[in-house]
């Protein structure tokens, strides 16, 4: 009987100790992730994690993982797999979140490959939204892979989504040609204008 009571006390004590930890053990918090797992992860709040680099006073580089303000609609608590990182042509040491890589044809080929596009929804969602922020439609960009990606992106950007040029036309004045002797160049160096 004494054994039964002490076993109950042990179970109650264990439950009291581990119950509060249960909520924190399964949560992915960006600030707690190691640099090897940070890039392309999604926190328990549904926010994208970003890897940031800073240089200490000693000159040593330090990396920190932080939550961004970019929210993911249908996914929480996700660390991207090594298979998707490789298939999509990404790197775990990716700093911040940027659409610049969409301009690189090698990256776009990897992103649009069936190994990435069909199997890595977190990465595709990220770059779909980044492309949309630039006025691009990722599926159309992927369809353009057989042709010139840069030309296709230029065509997509100039399809009416991007603002047109100036309303007024410019008029250029025509001057008669002058001989080389008529040009007088100053012999002193140019001086930068002073700041107000």
Secondary structure, 3 states (H helix, E strand, C coil): CHHHHHHHHHHHHHHHHHHHHHHHHCCCCHHHCCHHHHCCCECCCCEEEEEEEEECCCCCEEEEEEEEEEECCCCCCECCCHHHHHHCCCCCCCECCCCHHHHCHHHHHHHHCHHHHCCCHHHHHHHHHHHHHCCCCHHHHHHHHHCCHHHHHHHHHCCCCCCCCCCCCCCCCCCCCCCHHHCCCCCCCCCCCCCC
